[in-house]
Amino acid sequence: MIIGIFTDSYYPDVNGVSTASQTLVKSLMKKGHTVYVVTNTDKKKITIEDNIIRIPGIVAKKLYDYKFSNIFSYKVFNMLKKFKFDIIHIQTEVGIGIFGRILAKRWDIPLIYTYHTMYEDYTYYLTKKNPLFEKMTKKLLEYVTRVFIDSTTSITTTSAKAKNALINYGVKKYIHVVPNGVDFTEFDSNKFSKEDFENFRKENDLENKKILLYLGRVAQEKSIDKILIGFKKYLQKEDSNKDVVLLVVGDGPYLETLKQNCAMLELDQYVRFIGKVEHSKVPFFYSLSDLFISASTSETQGLTYSEAMSCNCMVLCAFDYNLKEVVIDNKTGFYFYDDESFVNRLTFILNMSDTERNKIVTAAKENNDQLFSIDKYAERMEKVYEKAIREHW
């Protein structure tokens, strides 16, 4: 098949949609399909690099530097029509996503849409927590989502949680659940030497420390404050391990507030803010750390858990039922439900023997491979495409 992937977020952007889109492209090309990516750029001219066409976009500083592009470009339209796409698959809703919708309609070809983001968890950025405005905004989001999906041939999403949300929005179209694949070759602890880790520990005063990790966007909906509060309560225990440090890797609109909250909790000596890192360095921090922690329940799939597991990093996360296949409590990772369970779990994990720890990380890695290999990802998406082509004709 000749497939067009249309997305407002792609490499070098570092976020879930960008990573998922890159993995999808790689997995489809590995299966022998021809794939073109239409995305955006902060440059003023259209750029073409191999199979990637980038349209100039406007950077929205207050929305994680998200780029919005024009919904149509005659130059790109004329370029793409020569490729004779069998399928257009949009990953984002506005800008490039609208462009993809227009082209699918003009060329009368199937349009696939993947719902990646639970937007209702982000409405406070627009409403400033005004209850009435927030309720109206959520209702509008539900309506727009339904209309958007109704105009597509097929809809996919990454988890049962997201599927149920769409059903509650009133979506009637059949929803395919296709978890995003993970290119495990990128997340391999063996890519780094023992000296790499020792040097980083030495340079950052982390020698003989247990390292906890939060990695991702630093935003309010990620609930990182819950991690800080739980960590503080753990350290207040008389028998707690004081040779432990939490690394916060990432950037976002909540960073300064989080730093202030960290100071208020008197955690400055136990928390290090690393900031944003290049995508290629992400596996290093997973591999360096003893435990990856997340309190977020706003994820549709939660790729960071799978990435951490691939790097032999144990996982502790807030319970969210869409994670139940990935994080099997006490087998592939651990859940917490409140501050008390956070402290109890963290205490248990930090006191585990190497044998117990290896049993968990091995089971997690094996389960990960079965669920999210890029070969399985491509096979699942191929079936969606084939069904869409049959239904479209």
URFEN-V471829 format. One record per residue. N is the residue number from 0. PHI is phi in degrees with one decimal (999 if undefined). OMEGA is omega as a letter, one per 30 degrees, with the letter a starting at -180 (999 if undefined). Layout:
# URFEN-V471829
n: <N,N>
phi: <PHI,PHI>
omega: <OMEGA,OMEGA>
This chain:
# URFEN-V471829
n: <0,1,2,3,4,5,6,7,8,9,10,11,12,13,14,15,16,17,18,19,20,21,22,23,24,25,26,27,28,29,30,31,32,33,34,35,36,37,38,39,40,41,42,43,44,45,46,47,48,49,50,51,52,53,54,55,56,57,58,59,60,61,62,63,64,65,66,67,68,69,70,71,72,73,74,75,76,77,78,79,80,81,82,83,84,85,86,87,88,89,90,91,92,93,94,95,96,97,98,99,100,101,102,103,104,105,106,107,108,109,110,111,112,113,114,115,116,117,118,119,120,121,122,123,124,125,126,127,128,129,130,131,132,133,134,135,136,137,138,139,140,141,142,143,144,145,146,147,148,149,150,151,152,153,154,155,156,157,158,159,160,161,162,163,164,165,166,167,168,169,170,171,172,173,174,175,176,177,178,179,180,181,182,183,184,185,186,187,188,189,190,191,192,193,194,195,196,197,198,199,200,201,202,203,204,205,206,207,208,209,210,211,212,213,214,215,216,217,218,219,220,221,222,223,224,225,226,227,228,229,230,231,232,233,234,235,236,237,238,239,240,241,242,243,244,245,246,247,248,249,250,251,252,253,254,255,256,257,258,259,260,261,262,263,264,265,266,267,268,269,270,271,272,273,274,275,276,277,278,279,280,281,282,283,284,285,286,287,288,289,290,291,292,293,294,295,296,297,298,299,300,301,302,303,304,305,306,307,308,309,310,311,312,313,314,315,316,317,318,319,320,321,322,323,324,325,326,327,328,329,330,331,332,333,334,335,336,337,338,339,340,341,342,343,344,345,346,347,348,349,350,351,352,353,354,355,356,357,358,359,360,361,362,363,364,365,366,367,368,369,370,371,372,373,374,375,376,377,378,379,380,381,382,383,384,385,386,387,388,389,390,391,392>
phi: <999,-107.6,-121.8,-107.5,-101.1,-110.0,-151.7,-79.0,-128.6,-153.3,-49.0,-93.3,-58.8,-115.0,-164.1,-62.3,-66.4,-60.7,-62.5,-63.5,-66.0,-62.3,-66.1,-61.2,-59.6,-62.3,-68.1,-69.8,-66.3,-62.5,-83.9,98.3,-81.8,-93.2,-128.6,-117.3,-107.5,-113.1,-142.9,-125.4,-148.6,-87.6,-80.2,-89.7,-120.7,-63.8,-120.9,-129.3,-136.1,54.5,-101.5,-113.4,-109.9,-114.5,-103.5,-54.4,-131.8,-102.4,-84.5,-98.3,-59.1,-81.5,-120.9,58.2,62.6,-62.5,-105.1,-109.5,-108.4,-59.6,-81.4,-156.9,-140.2,-61.7,-63.3,-70.8,-55.5,-66.1,-70.7,-74.1,-65.6,-71.4,-81.2,52.9,-59.1,-89.0,-144.7,-116.5,-122.1,-97.6,-106.7,-134.9,-92.9,-108.4,56.0,-60.7,-62.3,-66.9,-57.4,-62.2,-62.9,-61.6,-65.8,-60.7,-70.4,-62.7,-95.5,54.8,-125.0,-61.4,-116.5,-105.5,-130.5,-105.1,-88.1,-95.7,-120.5,-81.0,-65.2,-64.1,-81.2,-119.9,-65.8,-64.5,-64.7,-96.4,-94.6,54.3,65.0,-71.5,-55.5,-66.0,-64.2,-66.6,-63.2,-64.7,-63.8,-65.3,-64.3,-65.3,-61.0,-60.2,-64.7,-61.4,-62.7,-60.4,-62.6,-60.4,-68.8,-60.1,-87.9,-100.6,-80.7,-143.4,-123.7,-123.3,-145.0,-97.3,-157.7,-64.1,-60.3,-67.0,-60.1,-63.7,-62.2,-65.6,-62.7,-66.4,-72.2,102.7,-68.7,-100.1,-65.0,-62.8,-110.9,-83.2,-93.3,-128.1,-59.6,-62.1,-80.5,-127.2,-81.7,-67.8,-66.1,-78.4,-113.2,-132.4,-60.1,-70.2,-71.2,-116.8,-88.7,-57.8,-66.8,-57.7,-69.7,-63.0,-64.1,-64.2,-60.8,-66.2,-68.1,-115.2,53.7,-118.1,-63.3,61.6,-105.0,-80.4,-112.3,-99.1,-135.7,-112.1,-134.1,151.3,-67.4,-94.8,-137.3,-59.4,-68.2,-80.9,57.5,-67.0,-57.7,-63.5,-66.1,-61.1,-64.4,-64.3,-62.9,-59.8,-67.0,-63.6,-65.9,-75.8,-68.7,-62.5,-96.0,-72.6,-82.4,-84.6,-89.1,-138.5,-133.6,-102.4,-97.8,-108.0,-108.8,142.7,-139.2,163.8,-69.3,-100.8,-61.2,-64.1,-62.7,-64.1,-63.1,-63.6,-64.7,-62.1,-65.1,-62.7,-84.9,57.1,-110.8,-54.2,-77.5,-110.3,-125.4,-119.8,-95.4,-83.1,89.0,-74.4,-124.4,-65.0,-56.0,-65.8,-93.3,-58.3,-59.0,-60.5,-71.5,-61.0,-68.3,-70.2,-89.3,-86.7,-154.9,-96.4,-123.7,-142.3,-109.8,-75.4,-123.7,-101.2,-83.9,-85.9,-137.6,88.0,-63.8,-61.5,-64.2,-66.7,-62.0,-62.0,-60.1,-64.5,-100.0,62.6,-102.8,-68.0,-123.3,-127.7,-142.3,-64.8,-63.3,-149.5,-63.3,-74.1,-98.0,-61.6,-81.0,-86.5,-103.7,-96.8,-55.3,71.5,-121.6,-114.6,174.6,-140.3,-109.4,-129.7,-121.1,-160.5,-61.1,-64.5,-68.5,-60.2,-62.3,-64.0,-65.7,-62.6,-59.4,-61.9,-64.8,-70.8,-101.7,-68.5,-77.4,-61.2,-63.8,-64.2,-64.5,-62.5,-62.5,-68.5,-68.0,-67.7,-63.6,-64.6,-66.1,-64.9,-64.4,-58.0,-60.2,-70.0,-82.6,-129.0,-64.0,-69.3,-65.7,-65.6,-58.6,-64.0,-61.9,-64.5,-72.2,-57.2,-63.2,-64.2,-62.8,-61.9,-65.7,-63.7,-64.1,-62.1,-69.0,-67.9,-76.7>
omega: <l,a,l,l,a,a,l,a,a,l,g,l,l,l,a,a,l,a,a,a,l,a,l,l,a,a,l,l,l,l,l,l,l,a,l,l,l,a,a,a,l,l,a,a,l,l,l,l,a,a,a,l,a,l,l,a,l,a,l,a,a,l,l,a,l,a,l,a,l,a,l,l,l,a,l,l,a,l,a,a,l,a,l,a,l,a,l,a,a,a,a,a,a,l,a,l,l,l,l,l,a,a,l,l,a,a,l,l,a,l,l,l,l,l,a,a,l,a,l,l,a,a,a,l,a,a,a,l,l,a,a,a,a,l,l,a,l,l,l,l,l,a,a,l,l,a,a,a,l,a,a,l,a,l,l,l,a,a,l,l,l,l,l,l,l,l,l,l,a,l,a,a,l,a,l,l,a,l,l,l,l,l,a,l,l,a,a,a,a,l,a,a,l,l,l,a,a,l,l,l,a,a,a,l,a,a,l,l,l,a,l,a,l,l,l,l,l,a,a,a,l,l,a,l,l,l,l,a,l,l,l,a,l,a,l,l,a,a,a,l,a,l,a,a,l,l,l,a,a,a,l,a,a,a,a,l,l,l,l,l,l,l,l,l,l,a,a,a,a,a,l,l,a,a,a,l,l,a,a,a,a,l,l,a,l,a,l,a,l,a,l,a,l,l,a,l,a,a,l,l,a,a,a,l,a,l,l,a,l,a,l,l,l,a,l,a,l,a,l,a,l,l,a,l,a,a,l,a,l,l,l,a,a,l,l,a,a,a,a,a,l,a,a,l,a,l,a,a,a,l,a,l,l,l,l,a,a,l,a,a,l,l,l,a,l,l,l,a,a,a,a,l,a,l,l,l,a,a,l,a,l,a,l,a,a,l,l,l,l,a,a,a,999>
